[in-house]
Amino acid sequence: MLTLEHPDTTTPAAVTDIPLGALLAACDAQPATPLVFSYAGRTIQRGYHVTEVKAGQFAALDCGANPEAWSEIFVQLWDVIDGYRTHMTAGKFAAIIRKVSEQVGLDLSARLTFEVSDGVAPLQLHCAGAPVRVGDVLTVLLAPRVASCKPRDRWLEAQKVEKECCGSPS
């Protein structure tokens, strides 16, 4: 198993949720570079497959009875070794996503979630960070997608903005 050094790979807070379009742009900039996903302290195996790409439109109520609506793209990765295959290139990954987009019409600004499994363990949901060039590969750090309370998150964000704007009270 290959282990890559990547800044703070242990906490979900280290990963900013990037949209699909940002990932594709990074892949387009380095199409011949192997694309490697890192999650749970390990690197995805060299024969990984993109087994499914799903697009969803969601409408919900959060725990404060506030309506929520969003688009989300799910990319399912099968973490396996497949013969003598190497990690797929960023260009091949982008081509797979674009092929799906031709048929399904993917929203490039949609929230991006990766579903990862080795075919034995249950799927694990991850958010993706911005791709980073590490050595000769393009690495995408995946972190567990955790539950949150949206009203609390909005309140905390407002407090942060207020503090940045007005400074902390003396």
Secondary structure, 3 states (H helix, E strand, C coil): CCCCCCCCCCCHHHCCCCEHHHHHHHHHHCCCCEEEEEECCEECCCCCEEEEEEEEEEEEECCCCCEEEEEEEEEEEECCCCCCCCCCEHHHHHHHHHHHHHHHCCCCCCEEEEEEECCCCCCEEEEECCCEEECCEEEEEEEECCCCCHHHHHHHHHHHHHHHHHCCCC
